[in-house]
């Protein structure tokens, strides 16, 4: 009977160890998923910031292109007309 009891105790001990290991692995898995979610959110924010920065840069670049300096209105008008022609060309190409 003692051999049977010893085997039963050993089995019970091993099962408890497995349950503890399972709980540890499950907790670690949840933590890893939380980390992945946090990184995904951070990546999304960084992509949005990058897009906003690119839009700001393009706006500044456009503003610099049409900037009117020391009474140079005629040159600015020519630049704007040139930009309008380029836009019209792009629209024509896209509509084909």
Protein Blocks (a to p, Z undefined) as FASTA:
>chain_A
ZZmmmmmmmmmmmmmmmmmmmmmmmmmmmmmmmmmmmmmmmmmmmmmmmmmmmmmmmmmm
mmmmmpccehilmlmmmmmmmmmmmmmmmmmmmmZZ
